[in-house]
């Protein structure tokens, strides 16, 4: 199949996928779109929002429609790395046997990832970066495609361990979930308090998702778009001579090179699902908020003046 036909197919499949998900999830179109883009590019996503906004239900529904194996890990303060990765146990013949942990699935929902101490958070790092885990010196490959979708309650809440910057950077998108509108909430309440359980159809399988990921990577990108993405990321770094006064005033640390890579990958996927054969600057701008939000570290002055990451990125765009 030619890439042109493959992109037309992806546009149709993507649209059908969103309709299936909408049977269960009311509204949140932006959120669903960004999660799907991260899946088409092989990236991981961090969902940030207060409890009760159907984050778990959303990820479960997406896993069903994609035909992927799904596991949920509830992160708690007493969770150990072996609870995620698995452990070696002695069998009846006194041989060590490896029992796989819940991390061995296509989609992992790491629920409330900031409720667990850094040692356990770090157990996810190798899996996210290498698609492999090492237990007792032995490396085990994870099944592809492999995605970590983590949920995080806002940091201000009690009993949370903020994710270290190095770990945050592994997430392609940080996606903020907002409260539903009154009309949407009425719809949610009606749908969840009756006896009907909507069923969703599976539209993809693991192999097809891997093909989509290869297709996205093959999409050519014009030189000016790459340059725009890199300059945008550069503009967040206060230490550079070219940094504006605004950036020097409000940002402690800017985004690293991984942000530039993710902007281009995300722009390719965004172009593909909109039927374009090559991304333009608008595609970069469309996904910039989700990709830069968690990679910019504001200083105390921005905090004191109530300036958010969104305000800063909006100004840079």
C-alpha positions as CSV (number, residue, x, y, z in Angstrom):
1,X,0.0,0.0,0.0
2,X,1.3,3.4,-0.9
3,X,1.8,6.0,1.8
4,X,-0.8,8.2,0.2
5,X,-3.4,5.5,0.5
6,X,-2.2,4.7,4.1
7,X,-2.7,8.3,5.1
8,X,-6.3,8.4,3.7
9,X,-7.0,5.1,5.6
10,X,-5.6,6.7,8.8
11,X,-7.9,9.7,8.4
12,X,-10.9,7.4,8.2
13,X,-9.8,5.1,11.0
14,X,-8.9,8.1,13.3
15,X,-12.4,9.6,12.8
16,X,-14.1,6.3,13.4
17,X,-11.9,5.8,16.5
18,X,-13.0,9.1,18.0
19,X,-16.7,8.2,17.4
20,X,-16.3,4.9,19.2
21,X,-14.5,6.6,22.2
22,X,-17.3,9.2,22.3
23,X,-19.8,6.5,23.0
24,X,-18.3,6.2,26.5
25,X,-16.4,9.5,27.0
26,X,-18.4,12.7,26.9
27,X,-16.5,15.8,25.6
28,X,-12.7,15.9,26.2
29,X,-12.1,15.9,22.5
30,X,-8.7,17.7,22.8
31,X,-7.5,15.1,25.4
32,X,-8.5,12.1,23.3
33,X,-6.9,13.6,20.2
34,X,-3.6,14.2,22.0
35,X,-3.6,10.6,23.5
36,X,-4.1,9.2,20.1
37,X,-1.4,11.3,18.5
38,X,1.0,10.1,21.2
39,X,0.1,6.5,20.4
40,X,0.5,7.1,16.6
41,X,4.1,8.3,17.3
42,X,5.0,5.8,20.0
43,X,5.1,8.4,22.8
44,X,3.9,8.3,26.4
45,X,1.4,10.7,27.9
46,X,0.8,12.2,31.3
47,X,-2.8,13.1,32.2
48,X,-3.1,15.8,34.8
49,X,-6.4,16.5,36.5
50,X,-8.3,16.2,39.8
51,X,-9.8,12.8,40.7
52,X,-13.1,11.9,39.2
53,X,-12.6,13.2,35.6
54,X,-12.8,9.7,34.1
55,X,-9.1,9.4,33.3
56,X,-9.0,5.7,34.0
57,X,-12.2,5.0,32.0
58,X,-10.8,7.0,29.1
59,X,-7.6,5.0,28.9
60,X,-9.4,1.7,29.3
61,X,-11.8,2.7,26.4
62,X,-8.9,3.8,24.2
63,X,-7.1,0.4,24.8
64,X,-10.3,-1.5,23.9
65,X,-10.8,0.4,20.6
66,X,-7.2,-0.2,19.7
67,X,-7.3,-3.9,20.5
68,X,-4.4,-3.7,22.9
69,X,-3.6,-5.5,26.1
70,X,-4.3,-3.1,29.0
71,X,-3.1,-3.2,32.6
72,X,-3.8,-0.6,35.4
73,X,-1.3,-0.1,38.2
74,X,-2.6,1.9,41.2
75,X,0.4,3.8,42.6
76,X,0.4,4.0,46.4
77,X,3.1,5.2,48.9
78,X,4.0,1.6,49.8
79,X,4.3,0.3,46.2
80,X,7.7,-1.4,45.5
81,X,9.5,-1.6,42.1
82,X,9.0,-5.5,42.1
83,X,5.2,-4.9,42.4
84,X,5.4,-3.3,38.9
85,X,8.2,-5.2,37.2
86,X,7.6,-8.7,38.6
87,X,10.0,-10.8,40.7
88,X,11.9,-14.1,40.8
89,X,10.4,-16.9,43.0
90,X,11.6,-20.4,43.8
91,X,9.5,-23.1,42.2
92,X,9.0,-26.6,43.6
93,X,12.2,-27.8,41.9
94,X,14.1,-25.1,43.8
95,X,14.8,-23.2,40.5
96,X,14.2,-19.4,40.2
97,X,11.3,-18.6,38.0
98,X,10.4,-15.1,36.8
99,X,6.8,-14.0,37.4
100,X,5.9,-11.1,35.2
101,X,4.5,-8.0,36.8
102,X,1.7,-5.8,35.4
103,X,4.2,-3.7,33.3
104,X,4.1,-6.5,30.7
105,X,1.2,-5.2,28.6
106,X,0.7,-2.9,25.6
107,X,-0.9,0.0,27.5
108,X,0.0,0.7,31.1
109,X,-2.2,3.0,33.0
110,X,0.0,4.3,35.9
111,X,-2.7,5.7,38.1
112,X,-1.7,8.6,40.4
113,X,2.0,8.2,39.6
114,X,2.9,11.0,42.0
115,X,1.5,9.1,45.0
116,X,4.5,6.7,45.0
117,X,8.1,7.4,46.1
118,X,10.8,8.2,43.5
119,X,12.4,4.7,43.7
120,X,9.2,3.1,42.4
121,X,8.6,6.0,39.9
122,X,12.1,5.2,38.5
123,X,11.2,1.6,37.9
124,X,9.0,2.9,35.0
125,X,11.9,4.9,33.5
126,X,13.7,2.0,31.8
127,X,10.4,0.5,30.5
128,X,9.4,3.9,29.0
129,X,12.7,4.6,27.4
130,X,14.0,1.2,26.4
131,X,10.8,-0.9,26.1
132,X,12.6,-3.4,28.3
133,X,13.1,-4.1,32.0
134,X,16.0,-5.6,33.9
135,X,15.4,-7.9,36.8
136,X,18.3,-9.7,38.6
137,X,20.7,-8.7,35.8
138,X,18.4,-10.3,33.1
139,X,16.8,-8.0,30.5
140,X,13.2,-8.8,29.4
141,X,11.8,-7.1,26.3
142,X,8.3,-5.7,26.4
143,X,5.7,-6.3,23.7
144,X,5.4,-3.6,21.1
145,X,3.5,-1.3,20.8
146,X,4.2,-0.1,24.3
147,X,2.7,3.0,26.0
148,X,2.7,4.4,29.5
149,X,-0.3,6.7,30.2
150,X,0.2,8.1,33.6
151,X,-2.3,10.1,35.6
152,X,-1.2,12.7,38.1
153,X,-3.2,14.6,40.6
154,X,-2.3,18.3,41.0
155,X,0.8,18.6,43.0
156,X,-0.8,20.9,45.6
157,X,-2.7,17.9,47.0
158,X,-1.5,16.2,50.1
159,X,0.7,13.1,50.1
160,X,2.2,13.5,46.6
161,X,5.8,13.2,45.4
162,X,6.4,15.6,42.4
163,X,7.8,13.7,39.4
164,X,11.5,14.5,38.8
165,X,12.3,16.6,35.7
166,X,14.1,13.7,34.0
167,X,11.1,11.5,34.3
168,X,8.7,14.3,33.2
169,X,10.8,14.7,30.0
170,X,10.1,11.1,29.1
171,X,6.4,11.9,28.5
172,X,5.7,13.2,25.1
173,X,2.5,15.1,26.1
174,X,1.3,16.5,29.4
175,X,-2.4,16.7,28.9
176,X,-4.5,18.8,31.3
177,X,-8.1,17.6,31.9
178,X,-10.5,20.3,32.7
179,X,-13.9,20.0,34.4
180,X,-16.8,19.3,31.9
181,X,-19.2,22.1,31.0
182,X,-22.7,22.0,32.6
183,X,-24.2,20.5,29.4
184,X,-21.5,17.8,29.3
185,X,-21.9,17.0,33.0
186,X,-25.7,16.6,32.6
187,X,-24.9,14.2,29.8
188,X,-22.4,12.3,31.9
189,X,-24.8,12.0,34.9
190,X,-27.7,10.7,32.6
191,X,-25.4,8.2,30.9
192,X,-23.8,6.9,34.1
193,X,-26.9,6.5,36.3
194,X,-29.1,4.3,34.0
195,X,-28.8,0.6,33.3
196,X,-27.2,0.8,29.8
197,X,-23.5,0.0,29.4
198,X,-22.2,1.2,26.0
199,X,-19.9,-1.3,24.1
200,X,-17.1,-0.1,21.9
201,X,-15.8,-1.9,18.8
202,X,-12.1,-2.7,18.2
203,X,-10.9,-0.9,15.1
204,X,-7.1,-1.6,15.3
205,X,-4.7,-4.3,16.3
206,X,-1.1,-4.2,17.6
207,X,0.4,-4.8,14.1
208,X,-1.7,-2.0,12.5
209,X,-0.6,0.5,15.2
210,X,3.1,-0.4,14.6
211,X,2.5,0.2,10.8
212,X,0.9,3.7,11.6
213,X,4.0,4.5,13.7
214,X,6.3,3.7,10.8
215,X,4.1,5.6,8.4
216,X,4.2,8.7,10.6
217,X,8.0,8.5,10.8
218,X,8.3,8.3,7.0
219,X,6.4,11.6,6.5
220,X,8.8,14.3,5.1
221,X,9.1,17.6,7.0
222,X,10.1,20.8,5.2
223,X,13.3,22.5,6.4
224,X,11.5,25.7,7.6
225,X,9.2,23.6,9.9
226,X,12.1,21.9,11.6
227,X,13.8,25.2,12.0
228,X,10.6,26.7,13.5
229,X,10.2,23.9,16.0
230,X,13.9,24.1,17.1
231,X,13.7,27.9,17.4
232,X,10.5,27.7,19.5
233,X,12.2,25.3,21.9
234,X,15.3,27.5,22.0
235,X,13.2,30.5,22.9
236,X,12.2,28.8,26.2
237,X,15.8,28.7,27.4
238,X,16.7,31.7,29.7
239,X,20.4,31.0,29.7
240,X,20.9,31.9,26.0
241,X,22.0,35.3,24.8
242,X,19.0,35.3,22.4
243,X,16.5,34.8,25.2
244,X,13.9,37.6,25.6
245,X,13.5,39.6,28.8
246,X,10.2,37.9,29.3
247,X,11.8,34.4,29.3
248,X,14.7,35.6,31.6
249,X,12.2,37.1,33.9
250,X,9.9,34.1,34.4
251,X,11.6,30.8,33.5
252,X,14.3,29.0,35.5
253,X,14.9,26.2,33.0
254,X,13.8,25.8,29.4
255,X,12.9,22.7,27.3
256,X,15.6,20.3,26.1
257,X,16.2,18.7,22.7
258,X,13.7,16.0,23.3
259,X,11.0,18.7,23.1
260,X,12.2,19.6,19.5
261,X,12.1,15.9,18.5
262,X,8.6,15.5,19.9
263,X,7.3,18.7,18.3
264,X,8.3,17.3,14.9
265,X,6.9,13.8,15.5
266,X,3.7,15.2,16.9
267,X,3.4,17.6,14.0
268,X,3.8,14.7,11.5
269,X,1.0,12.7,13.3
270,X,-1.2,15.8,13.5
271,X,-0.8,16.4,9.7
272,X,-1.4,12.8,8.9
273,X,-4.8,12.6,10.8
274,X,-5.9,15.7,9.0
275,X,-5.1,14.2,5.6
276,X,-1.9,16.2,4.9
277,X,1.2,14.6,3.5
278,X,3.6,16.9,5.2
279,X,3.4,19.0,8.3
280,X,3.5,22.8,8.3
281,X,4.0,25.4,11.1
282,X,0.3,25.3,12.1
283,X,0.7,21.6,12.9
284,X,3.6,22.4,15.3
285,X,1.6,25.2,16.9
286,X,-1.4,22.9,17.3
287,X,0.5,20.5,19.6
288,X,3.1,22.8,21.2
289,X,1.1,23.4,24.4
290,X,0.9,19.7,25.4
291,X,4.6,19.1,24.5
292,X,6.1,22.1,26.2
293,X,3.8,22.5,29.2
294,X,5.8,20.1,31.5
295,X,9.2,20.9,30.2
296,X,9.3,24.6,31.3
297,X,10.2,25.3,34.9
298,X,8.8,28.6,36.1
299,X,10.6,30.7,38.7
300,X,9.2,32.1,42.0
301,X,8.4,35.4,40.2
302,X,6.1,33.7,37.7
303,X,4.4,31.8,40.7
304,X,4.0,35.1,42.7
305,X,2.5,36.9,39.7
306,X,0.2,33.9,38.8
307,X,1.7,33.4,35.4
308,X,1.1,29.8,34.2
309,X,3.1,27.7,31.8
310,X,0.2,28.1,29.3
311,X,0.6,31.9,29.5
312,X,4.3,31.6,28.8
313,X,3.9,29.2,25.9
314,X,1.1,31.3,24.4
315,X,3.3,34.3,24.4
316,X,6.2,32.4,22.8
317,X,3.9,31.1,20.1
